[in-house]
Amino acid sequence: MTLDPMVWEQIRAGRAPDAEVVERIARSELAVLGSAGAADAGARLSASVLGAGPLERLTEDPAVTDIAVNGDGRVWVDRGAGMEQVAVSLGSVAVRRAMAVRLAALAGRRLDDTAAYVDAVLPTGVRLHAILPPLVSGGPHLTLRVPARVPLSFEDLVAAGSVPVGWGPVLRGLVERRVSFLVSGGTGAGKTTLLGALLGLADQRERILVVEDVRELAVEHPHVVHLEGRSPNVEGVGEVTMVTLLRQALRMRPDRIVVGEVRGAEVRELLSALNTGHEGGAGTIHANAASDVVARIEALGALAGMSLPAVHAQVLSALAVVVQVRRHGRERTVESIGVVLGDPGGRPRVVPVLHRVRGEGGNLGSGSGSGSEGSGSGGGSVDGDPAGWLALRRAARERLVALVGAEVVP
């Protein structure tokens, strides 16, 4: 079957490949290949022209969350238990580069020697990152983040054990009472999944403005507006930053402002928005522990030209709760729920009220503060004063009760 020449014939005629063209070409071979053969050929052609080529079957595997193609051509996937190599042949360096360029074009981006990397979302919702030599060794490197076919609801996460028993009402209370919060955690810990599920609990009359550098957050809600940043073109113009998008979002009559990932100077605009009457705002942030979140915000605030006192004042006023998530092998779970309070020195601190205890039998409970989570550099004390830390823990619990209600806090 000479599908490739037929595709080129369509292109020379001025028609870009699309689903209709692929289907017509496959139907034209129906008499030769039969129904099953024509359908199979059509699927292969669609994958090669409109999809991810040999990687297409991996993106369709519901267990796969990430795909990585290294410069040597080897392919790795993550099915929830870490990266593992799979036997997929992608051809020569030139063929792999052509595939990377084609995928970038499908996402509406340019990838060549003058724009040697791209971060974008494919029409299927798969997030694409591609980078070309000489910025990397060997051939092109591709990384694909595959979204869930159906966004997980909050009930799904509870049923899967991602939310410890008794904590569901607390997390629901954060959304229902319009408490501002951040979801923190490491790469692949499930921050975006949890945030999307929580936002799905918001009142359906609310208008949610979601600002992201690259669109990833999936929210099952009838009134969600997505704003997505844009990289500069090869002439260095046309960039739309997260800072700009956040300023636009403020003018779009939001009930909630959500930042998919806080990782730059946009932290200033987010904190300002949460301090000007936009309750119920949320976002995600990279941090290995809840106790690291304030330091992370301090660093991002410095990028925005904010002084430490200004950052501390804004955080204490704007941010109420930090939900920490963690990945343990195949499990992605909520590890702790902490409240932002000021310590005696006036510095914001994330004080855990509930944290997951991995004791005998994997028991869960609200920690006493003796663990490392939330203790920060003080190791379970405030300036070396254990009694001060215990007082802060009591104050944090009282604050969480005031935020979500005494009836839901375990």
Secondary structure, DSSP 8 states (H G I E B T S, - for coil): --HHHHHHHHHHTT----HHHHHHHHHHTHHHHHHHHHHHHHHHHHHHHTS-GGGHHHHT-TT--EEEE-TTS-EEEESSSSEEEE-----SHHHHHHHHHHHHHHTT---SSSS-EEEEE-TTS-EEEEE-TTSSSSS-EEEEE---SS---HHHHHHTTSS-TTTHHHHHHHHHTT--EEEEE-TTSSHHHHHHHHHTTS-TT--EEEEESS-------SSEEEEE-B---TTS---B-HHHHHHHHTTS--SEEEES---STHHHHHHHHHTTT-TT-EEEEE-SSGGGHHHHHHHHHHHTT--HHHHHHHHHHH--EEEEEEEETTEEEEEEEEEEEE-TTS-EEEEEEEE----GGG--B---S-SSTTTGGGTSSBTTBHHHHHHHHHHHHHHHHHHH-TTT--
